Amino acid sequence: MVGLARACPLLAAPDPSAAADWYRDKLGFSVGLVMDTYAIVEREGVELHFWACPDRHIAENTSAYIRVTDIESVRAGLEAATEGGRISPVQTREWGMREFYVWDPAGNLLRFGEPDAAAATRETRQ
């Protein structure tokens, strides 16, 4: 069968090897490939690719959205992101998602989200 299988975000990093190490050590990803100019990490079916890019402005304007279940537990498991990066609190967004954000040392933004059950209940009552 022909079809789309999955998306794998491609993120800029000044040093793809260092990016892979940080994602492994701080976010619990496993490292699948490391080359001088490219790296791949994976966790629970989510695959992220890094390409060598010395321009921080590109990374700071790049993001990936990752759907999760049990967002509070996922966030608690990524608390080590504060070591070299940043992590936001979980917030309910007006578009019906509960989200938190992680910024890696290069400036890439990972947005983690799950549907807000309360928002879905409100919509079905309207």
Secondary structure, 3 states (H helix, E strand, C coil): CCCCCCCCCEEEECCHHHHHHHHHHHHCCEEEEECCCEEEEEECCEEEEEEECCCHHHHCCCEEEEECCCHHHHHHHCHHHHCCCEECCCEECCCCEEEEEEECCCCCEEEEEEECHHHHHHHHHC
